[in-house]
């Protein structure tokens, strides 16, 4: 428990040097100045601190301290430190500042992105100071004289006024949520006076040991909720707090894979289990910070590292704060949990991007699948995590290693340990010659073989719904979104279906007749999951079908038991469970994954194909691509089981166009609901930059690949040059008002669409 009793005695008489805290809140702001908590003489650097902010209490981090003799009496006091030890050490604070500068964003924005669970729920009570005159209280707050009152019941503005007046005390602490379960409170030997239903409930609880709620027990015993409540009232059963149970892990063991190359920056190639073996080799002698783009991939590695500390976004915020607190305590030397025997390996830290600031020293930073789009934060600072991981390793003075099936273009030319590339089984169907749409006759024949042999298949689409577009065959009318320069996706629903925008959410019924020519003949284009599902139902009615997208997942228990069937879905399948009898992976419209206005599109497609080739850890499913470009370099790379040729071709293009990894790119995105204002604002930004840039460093302004998105007209400007030059160009740049200007460092996509 902490007390806060503000006083301004230091403002009277001669000013003495005062310690000033620089506090960063998880807001798009730079650090703000506060006085230390009243009567707390501790050094606060790196501590979580509770401060008053706009009528409420917010939790931030002390990122600096300084002494000042000038006007310190005008500053407000922080309320309290939340912990006895720092949450961030000096190296973490230094990295936080460097990361914010590197990403051209305020320090608070970077803190909020990297530690989104920083602020816990607070228990907050207030009372009038014992020696204060009750008459200072506004009407309605007389209860503060009687003792501690819950601050949540008070007007924040009045509370802020009393805080500034220095007449209240405040108690603030972290409110920790507890898990309660229902358990037996008595022995089951004297139940004569209970009804048969009550006895059934008690016997059920005896078998179950504990349940989460009265309703759950009632369902398990087949009795009414009133019966269970009566047992609680009589004291036969009751609630008690329990610690959350750790996640059950089926531990797996693999022999480490010897790494004969002494100096390397990446480990690439091989199958997933080979890369896990390589990682376990590093973990034998070094404490690793291992970063994953998605939780699903982290969970595939987790069974091989049972002693690892885990931190990711699917954990509850209080669970993440607990992990962070334990590491902070260990880092401060108060609770060293490292194994003490020389034969024991240091436990690794497995994390998503939220582990970048973890206060535990790592000997090596490992970035898994560094080219994955999931590493790009979609909002806030919009950082690309692998770029910050390199900065983190550099500032810690430790090596960084990239562990990937296929290295990204930015990493490809670095020294690498080459694992033998798997040999995909690839079958290309040239849609300029094949017949049948959206699934050709040749593809259907392969699917029939899967069904005949009792195996399983995956059919992958680039989009949800029925089709990407609904078009009139007579006049070429297309159903377009009124808020976005995009066609409305067609969903089969009801008699006519629904047209829906997957970006802004706009939807309406599909027309019965063409609004332009009154024709009733429509031509859907771009097969989605529902169209493929419908085609399979018609062509292969006996083959069980299942759907798997980000928003709709069928029960896959039959498939996971090994029964035959086909799974139709989007790339969400890559994050789903492994089908044990997978024999075929079909992309009916493979070109839909590469047709984007983006210089990274081919590289992403190339990476996707290698992921699909390794979709099963032991089998080699046949990868079938229906394509209009059978000679695409990515296809040739799979045919020869060698990504080298594709990457050489891709890097030659990047060098010729002066794109990453030759340069670094920052995208300036200017948007406004009215097109003229958006264009004018973009031109103003360009005029500010033109006197500073050298030839080739500035591209644009130009309309974005999708020029109107969510009722905003969007223009892009690209700065592509060295890192040092980017900072020179953007330093002190005064952006125009009126339009929204967003800065996107290291953009991974220029289209800016939500996942389809």
C-alpha positions in Angstrom: 0.0 0.0 0.0 1.3 3.5 -0.9 0.2 6.9 0.5 0.3 10.2 -1.3 0.0 13.4 0.6 1.0 16.3 -1.6 2.7 19.3 -0.1 4.1 22.5 -1.6 6.3 23.5 1.3 9.3 23.4 -1.1 7.8 26.3 -2.9 8.2 28.5 0.1 11.3 30.4 0.9 14.5 29.6 -0.9 14.3 27.1 -3.7 16.3 24.0 -3.2 17.4 21.6 -6.0 14.6 19.2 -6.7 14.7 15.8 -8.4 12.5 15.8 -11.5 11.2 12.6 -13.0 10.8 12.2 -16.8 7.8 10.0 -17.1 6.7 8.3 -20.3 3.0 7.3 -20.6 1.9 4.8 -23.2 0.5 7.6 -25.3 1.8 9.3 -28.5 3.7 11.9 -26.4 7.2 12.6 -25.4 8.2 12.3 -21.7 6.6 14.6 -19.2 8.1 16.1 -16.0 6.7 15.2 -12.5 8.0 15.5 -9.0 8.8 12.2 -7.2 6.1 10.6 -5.1 5.7 12.5 -1.8 8.3 11.4 0.8 9.6 8.7 -1.4 13.4 9.0 -1.6 14.0 6.1 -3.9 15.6 6.5 -7.2 12.9 5.9 -9.7 14.6 5.2 -13.0 12.9 2.4 -14.9 10.1 2.0 -12.3 6.5 1.9 -13.2 4.9 5.1 -11.7 1.3 6.2 -11.3 0.8 9.9 -12.1 -2.2 12.2 -12.5 -3.1 12.8 -16.1 -6.1 14.8 -17.3 -8.4 14.0 -14.4 -7.4 10.3 -14.0 -4.5 8.2 -12.9 -2.2 6.6 -15.6 0.7 4.3 -15.3 4.0 5.1 -17.0 7.7 4.5 -16.8 10.4 6.8 -15.4 12.8 7.1 -18.3 15.0 9.8 -16.8 15.8 11.9 -13.8 17.3 15.4 -13.4 17.8 18.0 -10.7 16.3 21.5 -11.2 16.2 24.7 -9.2 13.8 26.5 -11.4 10.0 26.4 -11.2 9.9 22.9 -9.8 7.0 24.0 -7.5 4.8 24.2 -10.6 5.1 20.5 -11.3 2.7 17.9 -10.1 3.8 15.1 -7.9 3.6 11.5 -9.0 1.3 9.4 -6.9 3.4 6.3 -6.2 5.8 3.7 -7.6 4.0 0.4 -8.3 7.0 -1.9 -7.8 10.0 -2.3 -5.6 12.2 -2.9 -8.5 12.6 -1.3 -12.0 10.6 -2.6 -14.8 13.2 -1.4 -17.3 16.9 -1.2 -16.8 19.1 1.4 -18.3 19.9 -0.7 -21.4 16.2 -1.1 -22.0 15.5 2.6 -21.6 18.4 3.4 -23.9 17.0 1.0 -26.5 13.5 2.4 -26.1 14.8 5.9 -26.9 16.8 4.6 -29.9 13.8 2.6 -31.2 11.6 5.7 -31.1 14.1 7.7 -32.9 14.7 5.0 -35.5 11.0 4.7 -36.1 10.4 8.5 -36.2 7.7 8.4 -33.4 7.2 9.8 -29.9 8.7 7.8 -27.1 5.3 7.1 -25.5 4.0 5.6 -28.7 6.8 3.2 -28.8 6.4 2.2 -25.2 2.7 1.5 -25.7 3.4 -0.6 -28.7 6.2 -2.7 -27.2 4.5 -3.1 -23.7 0.8 -2.9 -24.4 0.1 -4.6 -21.0 2.0 -2.0 -19.0 -1.0 -0.4 -17.2 -2.7 -2.7 -14.7 -6.1 -2.0 -13.2 -5.6 0.1 -10.0 -7.2 0.0 -6.6 -7.6 3.7 -5.7 -8.9 5.1 -2.4 -8.9 8.7 -1.1 -9.7 10.5 2.2 -9.4 13.9 3.6 -6.1 14.7 5.4 -6.7 14.2 9.2 -5.7 17.8 9.9 -7.5 19.4 7.0 -10.6 21.6 7.4 -13.7 19.7 6.2 -15.1 23.0 4.9 -12.7 22.8 1.9 -14.7 19.8 0.5 -17.2 20.6 -2.2 -20.8 19.6 -1.5 -21.4 15.8 -1.9 -17.9 14.8 -0.7 -18.5 14.9 3.0 -17.9 11.1 3.2 -14.1 11.8 2.7 -14.1 13.0 6.3 -15.2 9.6 7.6 -12.4 7.6 6.1 -11.1 5.9 2.9 -13.5 6.0 0.0 -13.3 4.3 -3.4 -12.1 6.9 -5.9 -14.0 5.4 -8.7 -17.2 6.9 -7.2 -15.9 10.4 -7.3 -15.9 13.0 -10.0 -12.4 13.0 -11.6 -12.4 16.8 -12.0 -13.3 17.3 -8.3 -10.7 14.8 -7.3 -8.1 16.5 -9.5 -9.0 19.8 -7.8 -8.5 18.4 -4.3 -5.3 16.7 -5.4 -4.0 20.1 -6.6 -5.1 21.7 -3.3 -3.1 19.2 -1.3 -5.9 18.3 1.1 -6.3 14.5 0.4 -4.4 11.3 0.9 -4.5 8.6 -1.8 -3.9 4.9 -1.6 -3.0 3.3 -4.9 -2.0 -0.3 -5.6 -2.2 -2.8 -8.5 -5.5 -4.6 -8.4 -4.7 -8.2 -9.1 -7.4 -10.4 -10.5 -7.8 -13.8 -8.9 -9.3 -17.0 -10.3 -11.9 -18.7 -8.1 -13.2 -22.2 -8.3 -15.9 -24.1 -6.6 -14.7 -26.9 -4.2 -16.1 -29.1 -1.5 -16.0 -27.6 2.0 -17.1 -30.7 4.0 -16.8 -34.5 4.1 -19.5 -36.5 2.3 -20.5 -38.6 5.2 -23.5 -36.9 6.7 -25.9 -36.2 3.9 -29.1 -37.7 5.3 -31.0 -34.4 5.3 -30.1 -33.4 1.8 -32.3 -34.1 -1.3 -31.2 -36.5 -3.9 -30.5 -33.7 -6.3 -28.2 -32.0 -3.8 -26.4 -35.3 -3.2 -26.0 -35.7 -6.9 -24.4 -32.2 -7.1 -22.0 -33.0 -4.3 -20.9 -36.4 -5.7 -20.4 -34.7 -9.1 -18.1 -32.1 -7.5 -16.3 -34.9 -5.7 -15.5 -36.5 -9.0 -14.6 -33.2 -10.8 -12.5 -31.9 -7.8 -13.3 -28.3 -8.8 -15.4 -26.4 -11.3 -15.3 -22.8 -12.5 -18.9 -21.8 -11.7 -22.2 -22.9 -10.1 -23.7 -23.1 -13.5 -21.0 -25.6 -14.7 -21.6 -27.8 -11.7 -25.4 -27.7 -12.2 -24.9 -28.8 -15.8 -22.5 -31.6 -14.8 -24.9 -32.9 -12.2 -28.0 -32.4 -14.2 -29.7 -30.3 -11.5 -31.0 -26.8 -11.3 -28.8 -23.8 -10.4 -30.9 -23.3 -7.3 -29.8 -26.7 -5.9 -26.1 -25.7 -6.2 -26.8 -22.2 -4.7 -28.4 -23.9 -1.7 -25.3 -26.0 -1.1 -23.2 -22.9 -1.2 -25.5 -21.1 1.3 -25.4 -24.1 3.6 -21.6 -24.2 3.5 -21.3 -27.7 1.8 -19.4 -26.2 -1.1 -17.7 -22.8 -1.6 -15.3 -20.8 -3.7 -11.6 -20.5 -3.1 -8.8 -18.7 -5.0 -6.3 -20.7 -7.0 -3.3 -19.9 -9.0 -3.7 -20.2 -12.8 -2.6 -23.6 -14.0 0.4 -23.5 -16.4 -0.3 -24.4 -20.0 0.0 -28.1 -20.6 2.8 -28.9 -22.9 3.5 -32.2 -24.6 7.3 -32.2 -24.3 9.2 -33.4 -27.4 12.9 -34.1 -27.7 15.1 -33.7 -30.7 18.8 -34.2 -31.2 20.6 -30.8 -31.7 21.8 -30.2 -35.2 25.6 -29.5 -35.4 26.4 -26.1 -36.9 29.8 -26.3 -38.4 30.0 -22.8 -39.6 31.5 -20.6 -36.8 30.4 -17.2 -38.1 26.9 -16.8 -39.5 24.0 -14.3 -39.5 21.3 -16.6 -40.6 20.2 -20.3 -40.6 18.0 -21.1 -43.6 16.5 -24.0 -45.5 15.6 -27.4 -44.2 12.3 -28.5 -42.8 10.7 -27.1 -39.7 12.1 -29.8 -37.4 15.6 -29.3 -38.7 15.4 -25.6 -37.9 14.1 -26.5 -34.4 17.2 -28.7 -34.0 19.4 -25.8 -35.1 17.8 -23.5 -32.6 18.3 -26.1 -29.8 22.0 -26.2 -30.6 22.2 -22.5 -30.0 20.2 -22.8 -26.8 22.6 -25.3 -25.3 25.2 -22.7 -24.5 23.5 -19.3 -24.9 20.5 -17.6 -23.4 18.4 -16.8 -26.4 15.7 -14.2 -27.0 13.7 -15.9 -29.7 11.1 -13.7 -31.6 8.2 -15.2 -33.5 5.9 -13.4 -36.0 2.8 -15.2 -34.7 1.7 -17.2 -31.6 0.8 -20.2 -33.8 4.5 -20.6 -34.9 5.7 -20.0 -31.3 3.5 -22.9 -30.2 5.1 -25.2 -32.8 8.5 -24.6 -31.2 7.3 -24.6 -27.6 7.3 -28.4 -26.9 11.0 -28.6 -27.7 11.9 -26.0 -25.1 9.9 -26.9 -22.0 12.0 -24.8 -19.6 11.6 -21.6 -21.8 9.9 -18.4 -20.5 7.0 -17.5 -22.8 5.5 -14.1 -23.5 2.9 -13.4 -26.2 -0.3 -11.5 -26.9 -2.7 -14.4 -26.4 -1.7 -14.5 -22.7 -3.9 -12.5 -20.4 -2.4 -9.0 -19.5 -1.9 -10.0 -15.8 -0.1 -13.2 -16.9 2.3 -11.1 -19.1 2.8 -8.6 -16.2 3.7 -11.5 -13.9 6.2 -12.9 -16.4 7.7 -9.4 -16.8 7.8 -8.8 -13.0 9.7 -12.1 -12.4 12.2 -11.3 -15.1 12.7 -7.8 -13.7 13.3 -9.1 -10.2 15.8 -11.6 -11.5 17.5 -9.0 -13.5 17.7 -6.8 -10.4 19.4 -9.7 -8.6 16.6 -10.3 -6.1 15.4 -13.6 -7.5 17.9 -15.2 -9.8 16.2 -18.2 -11.3 19.0 -19.3 -13.6 20.2 -22.9 -13.2 23.4 -23.0 -11.1 25.0 -26.2 -12.5 27.4 -25.9 -15.4 25.7 -28.8 -17.3 22.3 -27.0 -17.3 21.5 -24.9 -20.4 20.2 -21.4 -19.8 16.5 -21.2 -20.5 15.5 -19.3 -23.6 12.9 -16.6 -23.9 10.2 -17.3 -26.5 8.2 -14.3 -27.4 6.4 -12.3 -30.0 7.4 -8.7 -30.6 6.4 -7.9 -27.0 9.6 -9.5 -25.8 11.9 -6.8 -27.4 12.1 -4.9 -24.1 12.3 -7.8 -21.7 14.7 -6.9 -18.9 16.7 -10.2 -19.0 20.1 -10.2 -20.7 20.2 -12.3 -23.8 23.4 -13.7 -25.3 21.8 -13.9 -28.8 18.7 -12.6 -30.4 17.0 -15.0 -32.8 14.4 -13.8 -35.3 12.3 -16.6 -36.7 10.9 -16.1 -40.3 12.1 -12.5 -40.4 10.2 -11.8 -43.7 6.7 -12.6 -42.3 4.2 -9.8 -42.7 2.9 -10.4 -39.2 6.0 -8.6 -37.8 4.7 -5.3 -39.2 2.6 -3.4 -36.6 -0.5 -2.2 -38.3 -1.0 0.9 -36.1 0.9 3.1 -33.7 4.5 3.3 -34.5 4.0 0.9 -37.4 7.5 -0.6 -36.8 8.8 -3.6 -38.6 10.0 -5.8 -35.7 13.1 -7.5 -37.3 14.6 -4.1 -37.9 14.2 -3.3 -34.2 15.5 -6.7 -33.3 18.8 -5.9 -35.1 19.0 -2.6 -33.2 18.3 -4.4 -29.9 21.1 -6.9 -30.5 23.5 -4.2 -31.6 22.9 -2.2 -28.4 23.3 -5.3 -26.2 26.5 -6.2 -28.0 25.2 -9.6 -29.0 24.8 -11.4 -32.3 21.5 -11.6 -34.1 20.5 -14.7 -36.1 17.7 -15.1 -38.6 16.1 -18.5 -38.7 13.9 -19.0 -41.8 12.8 -21.5 -44.4 13.7 -18.9 -47.0 15.6 -15.8 -45.9 14.2 -12.4 -46.9 15.9 -10.3 -49.5 17.3 -8.1 -46.7 19.1 -11.0 -45.1 19.9 -13.2 -48.1 23.4 -11.9 -48.8 24.6 -12.3 -45.2 26.7 -15.3 -44.1 24.4 -18.2 -43.6 24.3 -21.8 -42.4 22.6 -23.6 -45.3 20.3 -26.5 -44.4 19.4 -28.8 -47.2 16.3 -27.5 -48.9 13.3 -29.9 -49.0 12.4 -31.2 -52.4 8.8 -30.1 -53.0 6.5 -32.1 -55.2 5.1 -29.5 -57.5 2.5 -29.8 -60.3 1.7 -26.8 -62.4 -1.6 -26.5 -64.3 -1.4 -24.0 -67.1 -4.8 -22.4 -67.1 -4.2 -21.2 -70.7 -4.6 -24.8 -71.7 -6.7 -26.4 -68.9 -10.5 -26.5 -68.9 -12.8 -25.9 -66.0 -13.2 -23.0 -63.6 -12.6 -22.4 -60.7 -11.3 -25.9 -60.3 -10.0 -27.5 -63.5 -10.7 -31.0 -64.6 -7.1 -32.1 -63.9 -7.3 -30.7 -60.4 -10.6 -32.5 -59.8 -9.0 -35.8 -60.9 -6.3 -35.3 -58.3 -8.8 -34.6 -55.6 -10.7 -37.8 -56.6 -7.5 -39.8 -56.1 -7.2 -38.2 -52.6 -10.7 -39.3 -51.8 -10.2 -42.8 -53.2 -7.0 -43.4 -51.1 -8.7 -42.0 -47.9 -6.3 -39.1 -47.7 -6.8 -35.3 -47.0 -6.4 -32.2 -49.1 -6.2 -28.4 -48.6 -7.7 -26.0 -51.1 -6.4 -22.5 -50.6 -7.9 -19.2 -51.7 -6.6 -15.6 -51.4 -10.0 -14.3 -50.1 -13.1 -15.1 -48.2 -16.7 -15.0 -49.5 -17.9 -16.3 -52.9 -16.0 -14.1 -55.3 -13.8 -11.0 -55.4 -16.1 -9.2 -57.8 -19.6 -9.3 -59.3 -19.7 -8.0 -62.9 -22.4 -7.7 -65.5 -21.6 -9.8 -68.7 -23.5 -7.4 -70.9 -22.2 -3.9 -70.0 -19.2 -4.7 -67.8 -20.8 -3.0 -64.8 -19.0 -3.8 -61.5 -20.3 -3.6 -58.0 -18.0 -1.0 -56.3 -17.8 0.1 -52.7 -19.0 3.7 -52.2 -16.3 4.3 -49.5 -13.4 2.5 -51.1 -12.0 2.3 -54.7 -12.5 -1.5 -54.5 -15.0 -3.9 -55.8 -17.5 -5.3 -53.3 -16.9 -9.0 -52.4 -19.8 -11.2 -53.3 -21.2 -13.5 -50.6 -23.8 -16.1 -51.4 -26.6 -15.5 -48.8 -30.3 -15.7 -49.3 -31.9 -15.6 -52.8 -29.6 -13.0 -54.3 -26.6 -12.8 -52.0 -24.8 -9.9 -50.3 -22.2 -7.5 -51.5 -19.7 -6.6 -48.8 -16.6 -4.5 -48.5 -13.9 -6.3 -46.5 -12.2 -3.0 -45.7 -14.9 -0.6 -44.4 -17.7 -3.1 -43.7 -20.2 -1.5 -46.1 -22.7 -4.1 -47.4 -26.0 -4.4 -49.2 -28.0 -7.0 -51.1 -26.8 -8.0 -54.5 -29.0 -6.6 -57.3 -31.5 -8.8 -59.1 -30.8 -6.9 -62.4 -27.8 -4.9 -63.5 -28.2 -1.3 -62.3 -26.7 -0.1 -65.6 -28.3 -2.2 -68.4 -31.0 -4.2 -66.5 -29.4 -7.5 -67.6 -29.9 -10.5 -65.3 -26.6 -12.2 -66.3 -23.8 -11.7 -63.8 -20.3 -12.9 -64.0 -18.5 -13.5 -60.7 -14.7 -13.1 -60.8 -11.9 -14.2 -58.5 -13.0 -17.4 -56.6 -13.3 -17.1 -52.9 -13.6 -19.8 -50.2 -17.4 -20.2 -50.6 -17.2 -20.5 -54.4 -14.6 -23.2 -54.1 -16.6 -25.0 -51.5 -19.7 -24.9 -53.7 -17.8 -26.2 -56.7 -16.4 -29.1 -54.6 -19.9 -29.9 -53.4 -21.2 -30.2 -56.9 -18.2 -32.0 -58.4 -17.2 -34.3 -55.5 -20.3 -34.6 -53.4 -19.0 -37.6 -51.4 -15.8 -35.9 -50.2 -16.3 -34.2 -46.8 -15.6 -30.5 -46.9 -14.5 -28.2 -44.1 -14.0 -24.4 -44.1 -11.2 -22.6 -42.3 -10.8 -18.8 -42.4 -9.9 -16.2 -39.8 -13.6 -15.6 -39.0 -15.1 -19.0 -39.6 -13.6 -22.3 -38.5 -15.4 -25.6 -38.8 -14.9 -28.4 -36.3 -11.8 -30.3 -37.7 -11.9 -33.2 -35.2 -12.7 -35.7 -37.9 -9.8 -34.5 -40.1 -7.5 -34.5 -37.1 -8.4 -38.1 -36.4 -7.2 -38.9 -39.9 -10.5 -39.3 -41.8 -10.6 -38.3 -45.4 -11.8 -34.8 -46.4 -10.8 -31.5 -47.9 -10.1 -28.3 -46.0 -11.0 -25.1 -47.9 -9.8 -21.8 -46.5 -7.5 -18.8 -46.6 -3.9 -18.5 -45.4 -5.4 -18.9 -41.9 -4.8 -22.6 -42.6 -1.1 -22.0 -42.2 -1.8 -21.1 -38.5 -4.1 -24.0 -38.0 -3.5 -27.6 -36.9 -1.6 -30.1 -39.1 -3.7 -32.6 -41.0 -2.2 -36.0 -40.3 -3.1 -37.5 -43.7 -2.4 -34.4 -45.9 -1.6 -35.5 -49.4 -2.5 -32.6 -51.7 -2.4 -28.7 -51.5 -4.3 -27.0 -54.3 -4.2 -23.3 -55.2 -7.0 -22.9 -57.8 -6.0 -19.3 -58.5 -2.3 -19.1 -57.5 -1.8 -15.7 -59.4 -4.3 -14.1 -56.9 -1.5 -14.3 -54.3 1.0 -12.3 -56.3 -1.1 -9.7 -58.3 -0.4 -6.7 -56.1 1.0 -3.2 -56.7 3.9 -3.9 -54.4 7.6 -4.6 -55.1 7.5 -7.3 -52.3 4.6 -9.3 -53.8 6.8 -11.9 -55.6 8.9 -12.4 -52.6 5.8 -13.0 -50.4 4.5 -15.4 -52.9 7.8 -17.3 -53.1 7.8 -17.6 -49.3 4.2 -18.8 -49.2 4.9 -21.6 -51.7 7.8 -22.9 -49.5 5.5 -22.7 -46.5 2.9 -24.8 -48.3 5.6 -27.3 -49.4 6.4 -27.8 -45.7 2.8 -27.8 -44.4 3.2 -31.3 -43.1 6.3 -31.9 -40.9 7.0 -35.4 -42.3 5.0 -35.9 -45.5 5.7 -34.2 -48.8 2.2 -33.3 -50.0 1.7 -32.6 -53.8 1.5 -28.9 -54.3 -0.8 -28.1 -57.3 -0.9 -24.6 -58.7 -3.5 -23.4 -61.2 -1.7 -20.5 -62.8 -1.6 -18.3 -65.9 2.2 -17.8 -65.3 3.8 -21.2 -65.1 7.2 -19.7 -65.8 7.1 -17.4 -62.8 10.6 -17.4 -61.1 9.0 -18.6 -57.8 7.6 -21.7 -59.6 11.0 -22.5 -61.1 12.6 -22.2 -57.6 10.3 -24.9 -56.3 10.8 -27.1 -59.4 14.6 -27.1 -58.9 14.3 -27.2 -55.0 16.6 -24.2 -54.9 15.5 -20.7 -53.9 18.9 -19.3 -55.0 17.9 -18.5 -58.5 14.7 -16.7 -57.4 16.6 -14.6 -54.9 19.3 -13.7 -57.3 16.6 -12.5 -59.8 14.7 -10.6 -57.0 17.9 -8.9 -55.7 18.9 -7.9 -59.2 15.6 -6.0 -59.5 16.0 -4.4 -56.1 19.4 -3.2 -56.9 18.3 -1.8 -60.3 15.4 0.0 -58.8 17.3 1.1 -55.6 14.9 -0.6 -53.3 15.6 -2.4 -50.0 18.0 -3.9 -49.1 20.0 -1.4 -51.1 18.2 1.5 -49.3 15.8 2.0 -46.5 12.2 3.3 -47.3 9.9 5.5 -45.3 6.4 6.0 -46.6 4.5 9.2 -46.0 0.7 8.6 -46.2 -1.4 11.7 -46.7 -5.2 11.3 -46.4 -8.3 13.4 -46.3 -12.1 12.8 -46.9 -11.9 15.2 -49.9 -9.6 14.4 -52.8 -8.5 18.0 -53.6 -7.4 18.6 -50.0 -5.6 15.3 -49.9 -3.7 16.1 -53.1 -2.9 19.6 -52.0 -1.6 18.4 -48.6 0.6 15.8 -50.3 2.0 18.4 -52.6 2.8 20.6 -49.6 4.7 17.8 -48.0 6.6 17.2 -51.2 7.5 20.9 -51.5 8.9 20.8 -48.0 11.1 17.8 -48.9 12.3 18.8 -52.3 14.9 21.4 -51.2 16.4 18.7 -48.9 16.4 15.6 -51.1 18.9 14.5 -53.7 17.9 13.0 -57.1 16.1 9.6 -56.6 15.5 10.0 -52.9 11.9 11.2 -53.2 9.1 9.5 -55.2 5.6 11.1 -55.5 3.3 12.3 -54.5 1.0 9.9 -56.2 -2.4 8.3 -55.5 -2.0 5.1 -53.4 -2.5 1.8 -55.2 -6.1 1.9 -53.7 -6.7 5.7 -54.0 -9.8 5.8 -51.8 -10.0 3.6 -48.7 -12.6 3.9 -45.9 -13.9 7.2 -47.2 -10.4 8.7 -47.2 -8.5 9.7 -50.4 -4.9 8.5 -49.9 -1.7 9.8 -51.5 1.8 8.4 -51.0 5.3 9.8 -50.9 8.3 7.6 -50.7 11.7 8.5 -49.3 14.3 5.9 -50.2 17.8 6.5 -49.1 20.3 5.6 -46.3 19.2 5.5 -42.7 21.3 8.5 -41.8 19.9 10.5 -44.7 16.3 9.7 -43.7 16.9 11.2 -40.3 18.3 14.3 -41.9 15.4 14.7 -44.3 12.7 14.2 -41.6 14.4 16.2 -38.8 12.3 19.2 -37.9 9.9 18.6 -40.8 6.8 20.7 -40.2 3.9 18.8 -41.7 0.8 20.6 -43.0 -2.4 20.7 -40.9 -5.9 19.8 -42.1 -5.0 16.4 -43.6 -3.8 13.3 -41.9 -0.1 12.5 -42.4 1.1 9.2 -41.2 4.7 8.0 -41.3 5.4 4.4 -42.0 9.0 3.2 -41.6 10.1 0.1 -43.5 6.7 -0.5 -45.2 6.0 -4.1 -46.1 2.9 -3.4 -48.2 1.8 -0.4 -50.2 -1.8 -1.4 -50.7 -2.9 -1.0 -47.1 -5.7 -3.5 -47.1 -7.1 -5.6 -44.3 -6.5 -9.3 -44.4 -8.9 -10.8 -46.9 
